[in-house]
Structures are given as C-alpha cells and as structure tokens.
Amino acid sequence: MDMEKIDLGTRCTIVKAEELHSQMENLIQSGVDVEIQSSEVEQIDTSALQLLFSFHQALAQDNRKVTWPNPSEQVVSTAKLLGIDSHIGMSEH
C-alpha cells in the first residue's frame, strides 16, 4: 500500500496549524497510510497535537495507519503530558 508523509519541521505550533490542517485534509482524501516525520521537532504545542489527534482518528475510522518513525523527545514528552500518545499511534515510543 502507498504511504504519504507529513513533515512537521522544527516548530509545529499554532502558527503552522492552517498549513498542517490543509495537508491533513488532502491526505484524508488520498486513501493512503501516513507517516508523520517528527524527528526534527524542537517545539510542538497543544493546537498541533489536537490536529494530529483528529487526523489520527479520521484515518483510524478508515482502517488506515499513522506511523511515527523516530519522533523527537519533545513530541513524545508533550504527547505523553497531554495523555494522547497512545491515541495518536505513538504508544510504542
């Protein structure tokens, strides 16, 4: 099966939310699994993680997967702090 990628860059905050949402909408329509590239993230905020949570839920309803190869420590710790790490497919990190 094909897989698309979203690169979160180094700063994934509300400033990037509109662009991120647009990418996610396109990927939801694409019908493929998605890899979240987050190894370079130095800063991530609640708004970005809320978008990622909704995105993961939308793909899960369509039996599609979201993978997180090598997420940065900042992404992992923030997701755990918010209690959503297992809800966005990150439970193995």
Residue pairs with C-beta under 8 A, 6 or more apart in sequence:
1 32
1 33
2 32
2 33
3 32
3 33
3 34
3 35
3 67
4 27
4 30
4 32
4 33
4 34
4 35
5 34
5 35
5 36
5 37
6 20
6 23
6 24
6 27
6 34
6 35
6 36
6 37
7 37
8 20
8 36
8 37
8 38
8 40
8 41
8 44
8 48
8 75
9 16
9 40
9 41
10 40
10 41
10 42
10 43
11 41
11 42
11 43
11 44
12 20
12 38
12 41
12 43
12 44
12 45
12 48
12 75
13 43
13 44
13 45
13 47
13 48
14 45
14 47
14 48
16 48
17 47
17 48
17 51
20 48
20 51
21 51
24 51
24 55
24 58
27 34
27 55
28 55
28 58
28 59
28 62
31 62
31 64
32 64
33 59
33 64
33 65
33 66
33 67
34 55
34 59
34 64
34 65
34 66
34 67
35 66
35 67
35 68
35 69
36 52
36 66
36 67
36 68
36 71
37 69
38 44
38 68
38 70
38 71
38 72
38 75
39 69
39 70
39 71
39 72
40 72
41 71
41 72
41 74
41 75
42 72
42 74
43 74
44 74
44 75
44 78
45 78
46 82
49 78
49 79
49 82
49 84
49 88
52 88
53 84
53 87
53 88
55 66
56 66
56 87
56 88
56 89
57 87
59 65
59 66
60 66
65 89
66 88
66 89
67 89
68 75
68 88
68 89
68 90
68 93
71 90
71 93
75 90
76 85
76 90
76 93
79 85
79 88
79 90
85 91
85 93
